[in-house]
Amino acid sequence: AASLPVSSAAISCRRLTVRASRFCSSPTSGVGMGWGIVGLGRIGGAVAERLAGWGWRLLACAPTVPPEAAARLGVELVDLPELLRAADVVTLHASMRPGNRHLIGAAELALMRPGAYLVNMARGELVDTEALVAAVRSGHLAGVALDVFEDEPLPAAGPLRALDPDRVILTPHTRSNSLESRVGNLRACTENVLAIARGEAPPTTVNPEVLPHWRGRAGR
């Protein structure tokens, strides 16, 4: 399922690049520019793989990722302030956990380059909506693409909908609403059930640290 949000990110950023021509003398190829990835897990890593070879300088803020793993992706690990200062495009792929709410707020947006773009494909609460709206309205950010929102469903009279539509892309986080994804989800569920019936660990376990306890209780 990781490839689905990645596809949305690519589409959103491509559209933003085209629209940027309204705000600068000519469109940019991205060669030599900075792309900041916040969160270098499966999805963030897949984004880096798709950007390889396009000439971007790839930066990532991912405190739990070993440097050698980032190096294999051609990514330079930096802290969040350095990433925000250096990147022309910032994409968010971090998980929502304690301490991450409003990871990108007014102070962080102020660190971003004038004319930069922000893309959030992860969780709406990672971004302070009020601060983001102010950054777009002031012209500090050239554009944003949001697939998730702090308030969902997105209010019809919310401030994001009132922004210049040439600088904002809003999508409903439904890339998984496809025949292929539904079949894949059903297949994964079936494989998990069959694995448990055979006395095996589910193949898509997200908290493997509990497996020893589970095996002990189940006598496996």
Buried (B, 14 or more C-beta within 10 A) or exposed (E): EEEBBBEBBBBBBEEBBEBBEEEEEEEEEBEEBBBBBBBBBBBBBBBBBBBEEEEBBBBBBBEEBEEEBBEEBBBBBBEBEBBBBBBBBBBBBBEEEEEBBBBBBEEBBEBBBEBBBBBBBBBBBBBBBEBBBBBBBEEBBBBBBBBBBBEEEBEEEBBBEEBEEEBBBBBEBEBEEEEEBEEBEEEBEEEBEEBBEEEEBBEEEEEEEEEEEBEEEEEE
